[in-house]
Amino acid sequence: MGAHDEILKSLQIKLKQLSGKMESQEGLLQEAETEIEGLKSQLRLKNEELDALQDQLRKMKLAKTLSGDSEQKREARQMIQTMLREVDKCIALLNR
C-alpha cells in the first residue's frame, strides 16, 4: 500500500501544480483578450479618423480645383460627378 500512497500523493501534487498553471494561463488569456479589445477600439477610432481626414482632403482638393484654371475646373467637375455616382449607389443600396 505504501507505493500506491506515494503515487497518489505524487499525482495530487502534480494535479495541484497543473491547476495552478491553468489558472495562471487563464489570467494571461483574459489580459490578452482585454488588450485585443482595446486595440480593436483604437483601430476603429483611427479608421474613423482616417476616413474623416480623407474626406477633408478630398474637399480641399475640390476647393483648390474650383479656384483654378479651366483644366482644374474640368477635374473638379469630374470629382463632383464621381461623388454624385457614389451618392446614387448609396441611394440605390438603401432602396433595396
C-alpha angles and dihedrals in degrees: 000000000000094000092050091051092052092048090049092049090047091051091048091052092048090047091053090048091049091048090052092050090049092052090048091051091047089054091050090048091052091050091049092050091050091050091048091052090050091050091048089053091050090049091052090051092048091049090051090048091049091050091050092049092048090050090049091049091050090051091048091050090050092050091048093050093047090057094049138076128300093277090055091046089054089052089048091053090051091051091050091049090050090051091048090052089052090050090048090052090051091050091049090052091049091051093056 
